[in-house]
Amino acid sequence: MAKVVVIKFKGGCKPYYFSAGKLELKRGQGVIVETPRGPEYAVVVNPEKEVDESEIVSPLKPVLRAATERDTETVRRNEERRAEALKTAKERVRSHGLEMKLIDCEFTFDGSKVIFTFTAEGRVDFRELVKDLASVFHMRIELKQVGIRDETRILGGIAPCGRECCCAGCMPEFKKVSIKMAKNQGLSLNPGKISGLCGRLMCCLSYENEYYASVYKKMPKIGGQVGSPEGKGIVVSVNMLKQIVKVKIEKDGAFFYRDFPAADLRYRHEGENGKEDGE
């Protein structure tokens, strides 16, 4: 096990491991850390944590020092410059007639570079734009193209559930999401109901997929025939959480509905391995 300090950068929820050296740090404290693009400002979320060596990317970068009031003021000024810089860059994009959408910009802590993030349908030749922006800002310019899911993560928003989008608030990394996850949970396959603001499948479909995938194999299909303690019937609906099945049963020319635990039913169900379950 190795002792590390856990930090997060502004606007991000992914934790990073750094070496504190002999520094005594506190939770919530601002620090200056060494990154591939130079020194950056970050916030301590755990001043001392033990992690397995396999979780560490060597060599472990150091925390250079605790942030000062001057450092905090620098971060504040850089943040204030964002809106105007983005407005200027958008005007230059229009003047060059480029098919790209600028969504964010960020000044590096040392003020040597400004990074513009954009989305586009395909590749964009922005060489002339870079020259133009460099003459305006008098610093190095970097243009970074991202996908539509990253756009939602950066801009944020309110998801269909009424909460902040997971990618913008609580997800360190994107997870693979498939339509099969929606099927396992018995959700409507209407794209409008299972898609997030980005137009892709909602990230939250993966949260409980392991549970639903295991239960799905044990449950009869809707519309399938089952044998119940009260006779044969047709499955009308299933409750995946309670593992309860609503069955439509015909008796003496009349139909009635009964709820049964899935374990009390006899049915044929082909699982992923091609074998039949429930009998």
N, C-alpha and C positions, 0 to 999 in steps of 0.2 A: 504493500500500500504506500501511496505517496501523498504528502500534504500539499494542497494547492489552494489558491484563492480563486473564487468563482466570480466572474464579472459579466456584466451585460453592457452592450453599447446602446446608445440613444436610439429609440424607436425599434429596438429589437427585443425578442424574447428568448433568443438562443443563448444559453450559458457558455462561457469560454473559460478554460483553465489557464492560469498564469502562476508564475512563481513569485511569492512575496519577498523572498530573500530574508533580510533582517527587519523589514518594515512591519510595524504594528498597525494593522488596518481594522476598520470597523464597518459593520453592515450599513449600506447607504452612503458610504463615503466616496467622493470622487477621486479617481486616480488617473495617472497618465501611464499608458502601457505601450509597449513596442509591438507594432504590427508590420506586415509586409509593405504597407504604403506609408510607413513612418509613425511617429508618435501620435496616439489618439486618446481622447478623453473617454472614460468609461466609469461605471458605478459598481461598487462592490455589493454582491448579493449574499456572499458567504465568505467571511474573512479566513476561514480555516476548515478545509474539508479533506477527508481521506478518500481517495479514489484508487481503483485498481490501476496498475501500471499500463494495462492494455487499453485503457480509456484515454491515455495521454498521447498526444502527437509530439514526438520528440523532434528537435529539442524544445523544452518548455520555455516559452517566452517570459521575460521578467516584467514585473510591475516596476516602472522606472522611478516613480515617486508619488507621493500623495498630491492631489490637486490643490492649488492655491486659489485665493480669491481672484487673482489675475487670470488664472486658467479658466475659472468659471465665467469670468467676464468675457474672455475670448470666445467661449462656446456660445454665450448669449448673443454676442455681436454677429457671429457666423450664422446663427439661427435667424436673426433679424434681416440678414442680407438675402436669404433664400427667396422670398416672395418677389422682390424686385429683380433678382437675377433670373428667375424662372420666366418672369414676364418679358424681359429683354430677349432671352433665348428663344421664346416662342415667336416673337416678332421677327427674329432673324431666320427662323425655320420657314415662316411664311414667305419672307422675301426671297428665299432660295427655292421655294416651291417644292419642298421635300415632303413626301408622304410619311410622316412620322408624328407621333404624339408624345410630347414631353410630359412626364408625370411627376418628376421630382428632381431636386438638385441638392448637392451637399458640398460644403466647403471643408476641406481637410483641416485638422486642428492647427497645423502650422501655417495655413494660409497659402500654401504653394500650389494648390490645385483645386479645381471645382469639377465635380462629377455630375453629369446630367444623365438621368435615367429616362429611357423612352421605350415605347412599343411601336411596332410596325408590322405590316403584313408580310414583308420579305426583307431582303437585304437593302440597306440604304447607303448610297455613296455620300458620306457627310464630310469629306475632306475639306471642301471649301468652307463649309459651315464651321469647322473647327478653327480654321485660320481666322475667320471673321470673329468668332467668339474670343479667341486669344487676343485679338487687337482691341476688343472691348474691355475685357477683364484683366488683361496684362498678367496672366498666369497660365499655368498648364491647364489644358482642357481635356476631359475624358468623357466620352459618350458611351453609355452602356445600355445595350438592348436587352429587354426582359420579356417574358411571356405574360399572357393575360392573367394567370394566377398570381404572379408576382405583382402585377399592377394592383390587384385587389388588396394584396397584403400591404403594399406601400400606402395606398390611399385610404384603406379601411372602409368601414361602413357597417350598417345594421343588417344582419342576416335574416332570413325568413322566420327564424325562431324568436326574433326580437332582441337578440343579444349581439354584441360585437362579433364580427367575422372571426372565426377561430384562427385563421392564418394571420390576422393582424393583431390578435390579442394573446393567444396562449399556445400557439404551435411553433416549436423551435424549427421544425423542418416539415416540408410537405410529405404527406404519406400517399402511397398508391391507393387509388379508389377505383372500384370497378362496378359495373351495372349488376354483377352477381351479388354484391353486398346488399343492394336494394331488394333484390329478389329474395335473398335469405331472410330479410326482415319483413317480408310481406308488404312492402310499400308499393304505392302506385308507380308505374314506370313512366308516368307523364313527366317529360323533361322539365316542365315548369315547376313541378313539385319537389324534385330531387336535385335541382341545380342551384348553385350558389350565385352570388352577384357576378362572379366571373364567367358564368355560363357553363362551367364545368360541374361535374358531380360534387355534391357537398362533402367536405372533408370529414364531417362528423359521422358519415356512414361507416367509417372504419373503426370508430371507437368501440362498439360492442359487437363487431362482426364475428369475432372468435366465438362468442357465446351463441349468437344466432346461427352460425354455420353448424355448430355441434347439435343444436336443438332441431334445426331444419331436417337433419337426417332421421330424427325420431318422430317427426310429425307427418300425418297423412296429408295428401294434396287436396286442396279445395276442389270439390266436384268429384272426388274419388269415392269409391264405395268402401264402407267399413262394416265390421261386425261389432255390435255393441251389446252390453248386458240386456238391452231391451229389443234386440233384433237388428237386422241389417238396415243401413241407412246411407245417406249421401252427406258428405262433409260440406257444410255451409260456410264456416269460418273457423279460424284457429287463433288462439291467444298464445303467442310465442313465449311471453314472459311467464305466464301461469301454467303453460303447457296444457291448456284446456281446449277441447274441440267441440264445436256446436254441430250436432248431427240432425239431419232431417229424416224422420222415420215414418214409414207408411204402415198403418195397422187398421184393419177392418174398413178400408176405403177412405180413411182420414189421415191427414198428415199432422205430425206434432214435432216439436223441437226439444232436444235435450242436450245438456252440457255434460261431457265426460272427460276425465283425465285421459291424456293420450295413452298412458300405460294400460288402461282398461279396454282399449280397442284392438281389433284384429284387422289388419289391412296389408296391402302390398304396396311397398314404396321402394323405388330404385334409388339407392344412394349414389354417391360419387364413385364408389368402387364397383358399381354395377350389381351389387348384391341386393337382395330384397330384405327389408326390415319390417318390423311390426308384427311378425307372425311367430 
